[in-house]
């Protein structure tokens, strides 16, 4: 259950989108909402600007935190101190010539122990369709569960499992049949844990290049939320982060949720 949402704001229009989405989710989940600005610049001016934004949105029950110092360390310390269980950010790296790589957002994502929601879409209606890339890792399972908590009762979530096969080799029917059986059991267990029925939690399996399969599913389902599992900071996991999370944080088709 989402009980406390922390949204980070850098005084940009992208952060305004994140604040509006965080406010919608806080109302939907009956969660506490905190707004943070961590920077070494003028705190008073930032506080006045953010308070004006809160007043404009009619958010009079939001706790505003202004913290001096390094952004990443300050934000993560605050998130831990207030026991936030969801961190919401805007697409701050939009103007970066390197894209997502090397940005504050990347450093936060690699270090945060709680799910991170990247907000990109200006529409702030409740999510109607979510897509989760689900394998057998704990982080992917946490991402699916975190996405489920952000959906209203009428919304749907589709779990996609991909057996990565070079497209030049083609599909392997025997391997796919085994994967169908194993993944079907995983989905049954997940439905039981979530109390979800087949109408709300569906799934499919694909063989092929991982990114191509995900892109095809996004094109077909048109989700408003994409959930991905992020991995710890080992060398191998960092490479996995690069292949999927980096791609979708550089080119987000919708809001993106990552859990570790």
C-alpha distance (Angstrom), angle and dihedral (degrees) to the residues before:
residue distance angle dihedral
X1 . . .
X2 3.81 . .
X3 3.80 107.1 .
X4 3.81 105.0 158.0
X5 3.83 126.4 28.5
X6 3.79 121.5 -166.6
X7 3.80 118.2 -163.4
X8 3.79 119.5 -166.9
X9 3.80 116.6 -144.5
X10 3.82 126.9 -165.4
X11 3.84 95.1 178.4
X12 3.82 92.1 -100.7
X13 3.83 128.9 127.7
X14 3.82 88.3 -115.6
X15 3.79 89.1 59.1
X16 3.81 89.5 50.8
X17 3.82 87.6 60.5
X18 3.79 89.7 50.7
X19 3.80 91.2 51.1
X20 3.80 92.7 51.2
X21 3.82 92.1 48.9
X22 3.80 91.3 46.3
X23 3.80 90.0 51.2
X24 3.81 91.0 50.9
X25 3.79 91.6 49.8
X26 3.80 92.3 46.3
X27 3.81 90.6 54.4
X28 3.80 92.0 45.3
X29 3.82 94.3 47.7
X30 3.81 95.7 35.7
X31 3.79 86.7 -123.9
X32 3.78 132.4 153.5
X33 3.82 113.9 -105.0
X34 3.80 125.6 -148.4
X35 3.81 126.8 -176.9
X36 3.80 120.1 -153.0
X37 3.78 134.6 -167.8
X38 3.80 114.8 -176.3
X39 3.79 115.5 -177.6
X40 3.78 142.7 127.5
X41 3.83 91.6 -126.4
X42 3.83 129.9 88.1
X43 3.80 107.5 -41.0
X44 3.80 95.0 -170.4
X45 3.81 94.5 56.9
X46 3.79 91.0 45.8
X47 3.79 91.2 48.6
X48 3.78 92.3 52.3
X49 3.81 92.1 49.4
X50 3.80 93.3 47.9
X51 3.79 93.7 45.5
X52 3.81 89.0 52.3
X53 3.81 88.8 52.3
X54 3.81 91.1 50.5
X55 3.80 90.7 49.2
X56 3.80 91.5 49.4
X57 3.82 90.7 52.8
X58 3.79 92.7 44.9
X59 3.80 92.3 -118.1
X60 3.78 102.3 148.5
X61 3.81 97.3 151.8
X62 3.82 97.5 58.9
X63 3.80 120.4 113.8
X64 3.80 110.5 -132.7
X65 3.80 116.5 -150.0
X66 3.82 121.2 -167.0
X67 3.78 114.3 -172.9
X68 3.83 130.1 176.3
X69 3.77 121.8 -142.7
X70 3.81 140.0 48.2
X71 3.78 110.9 -6.0
X72 3.79 101.3 -135.4
X73 3.78 97.9 44.1
X74 3.79 93.2 41.8
X75 3.78 94.6 48.6
X76 3.79 94.7 47.3
X77 3.79 92.1 46.7
X78 3.79 90.0 51.3
X79 3.80 92.7 47.4
X80 3.79 89.8 53.7
X81 3.79 93.9 43.3
X82 3.80 95.3 54.0
X83 3.82 92.0 37.9
X84 3.80 94.7 -122.7
X85 3.80 114.3 -177.7
X86 3.83 98.3 -165.9
X87 3.80 128.2 40.8
X88 3.83 116.6 -159.0
X89 3.80 124.1 -163.9
X90 3.78 139.0 167.4
X91 3.77 126.6 -126.1
X92 3.80 94.7 -83.4
X93 3.81 94.4 164.3
X94 3.81 94.9 62.3
X95 3.81 92.8 113.1
X96 3.81 96.3 38.8
X97 3.82 112.1 117.5
X98 3.81 88.2 -144.5
X99 3.79 93.0 50.4
X100 3.79 114.0 -145.3
X101 3.83 95.5 -17.2
X102 3.78 114.7 103.5
X103 3.80 95.5 3.4
X104 3.78 129.9 131.9
X105 3.79 87.1 -108.5
X106 3.80 91.7 57.5
X107 3.79 91.8 49.5
X108 3.79 91.4 50.0
X109 3.79 91.8 48.3
X110 3.80 92.4 51.2
X111 3.80 92.4 50.1
X112 3.80 107.9 34.4
X113 3.82 116.5 102.4
X114 3.81 93.0 -161.6
X115 3.82 129.5 69.1
X116 3.79 114.8 -80.3
X117 3.80 122.1 -148.2
X118 3.81 117.7 -158.7
X119 3.80 108.9 -158.1
X120 3.79 116.4 -153.7
X121 3.79 108.6 147.8
X122 3.83 121.0 86.6
X123 3.81 94.0 -147.0
X124 3.80 110.2 91.9
X125 3.80 101.5 -170.2
X126 3.82 114.5 129.5
X127 3.78 113.7 -81.3
X128 3.82 113.0 -91.9
X129 3.81 101.3 -178.9
X130 3.80 130.2 26.1
X131 3.80 129.9 -175.8
X132 3.81 121.8 -155.0
X133 3.79 124.0 -167.6
X134 3.79 98.5 -141.3
X135 3.79 127.1 -171.3
X136 3.80 128.7 152.5
X137 3.80 96.3 -80.3
X138 3.78 122.8 112.8
X139 3.79 92.4 -128.0
X140 3.82 92.8 55.9
X141 3.79 89.3 48.4
X142 3.82 90.2 50.6
X143 3.81 90.0 50.1
X144 3.80 91.2 53.4
X145 3.80 91.9 48.3
X146 3.81 91.0 46.9
X147 3.81 90.9 50.8
X148 3.80 90.9 49.4
X149 3.80 89.9 56.6
X150 3.81 90.4 56.5
X151 3.81 94.5 54.4
X152 3.80 125.2 92.6
X153 3.84 117.0 -127.4
X154 3.80 94.5 -94.5
X155 3.83 96.1 50.1
X156 3.80 125.5 101.0
X157 3.79 133.7 -137.3
X158 3.81 125.0 -156.9
X159 3.81 120.0 -160.2
X160 3.79 115.6 -151.4
X161 3.79 122.2 -162.3
X162 3.79 118.9 -168.3
X163 3.77 127.1 -163.8
X164 3.75 100.6 -158.8
X165 3.80 110.8 -131.0
X166 3.78 125.7 161.4
X167 3.78 105.3 -106.6
X168 3.77 91.0 -133.0
X169 3.82 88.8 65.2
X170 3.79 94.7 51.6
X171 3.81 128.7 -146.1
X172 3.79 124.6 -36.4
X173 3.86 107.5 -143.2
X174 3.82 95.0 -166.4
X175 3.79 93.6 50.3
X176 3.79 91.0 45.4
X177 3.83 91.9 51.9
X178 3.80 90.9 53.7
X179 3.79 90.8 46.6
X180 3.80 90.6 51.3
X181 3.79 90.4 55.5
X182 3.81 95.0 46.3
X183 3.78 95.7 43.5
X184 3.79 92.1 45.0
X185 3.80 89.0 58.4
X186 3.80 90.8 48.7
X187 3.80 90.6 52.2
X188 3.82 91.8 48.1
X189 3.80 89.4 53.5
X190 3.81 90.9 46.5
X191 3.80 92.6 50.0
X192 3.79 89.6 51.8
X193 3.80 92.2 49.4
X194 3.81 92.6 48.6
X195 3.79 97.2 37.9
X196 3.81 88.0 -124.7
X197 3.78 128.6 149.9
X198 3.80 128.8 -144.3
X199 3.78 91.4 -96.6
X200 3.79 93.0 62.7
X201 3.80 102.1 31.5
X202 3.79 113.6 44.0
X203 3.78 130.6 164.0
X204 3.78 144.9 -165.7
X205 3.80 137.9 -174.0
X206 3.77 128.5 -138.9
X207 3.77 137.1 -176.8
X208 3.77 119.1 -148.0
X209 3.78 142.3 63.4
X210 3.79 108.2 -14.5
X211 3.80 97.9 -132.2
X212 3.81 93.7 44.1
X213 3.81 91.1 51.8
X214 3.79 92.1 49.5
X215 3.79 92.7 47.2
X216 3.81 90.1 50.9
X217 3.80 92.0 50.3
X218 3.81 91.5 48.3
X219 3.79 90.5 50.5
X220 3.80 91.4 50.3
X221 3.82 100.4 42.2
X222 3.83 100.2 32.7
X223 3.82 93.1 -150.8
X224 3.77 122.8 -166.3
X225 3.80 90.0 -150.1
X226 3.82 130.3 41.9
X227 3.83 117.5 -166.3
X228 3.80 121.3 -158.3
X229 3.78 134.3 175.0
X230 3.79 114.9 -122.8
X231 3.78 121.6 -157.4
X232 3.78 136.2 -138.9
X233 3.76 120.4 -87.6
X234 3.77 99.2 -91.4
X235 3.79 115.9 130.2
X236 3.80 93.3 -106.5
X237 3.78 94.0 45.9
X238 3.79 90.7 48.7
X239 3.80 88.2 57.7
X240 3.80 90.5 50.7
X241 3.77 89.5 49.8
X242 3.77 88.2 53.3
X243 3.78 95.2 53.3
X244 3.79 98.5 53.4
X245 3.78 114.5 7.4
X246 3.78 93.4 42.9
X247 3.80 91.0 50.7
X248 3.78 94.8 49.7
X249 3.80 94.3 41.6
X250 3.80 89.0 52.2
X251 3.83 92.5 44.0
X252 3.81 107.5 21.3
X253 3.81 112.2 -173.1
X254 3.81 89.2 -167.7
X255 3.78 137.7 -22.2
X256 3.83 110.3 -35.6
X257 3.80 125.8 -147.2
X258 3.81 120.3 -164.8
X259 3.80 126.6 -173.2
X260 3.80 128.5 -177.7
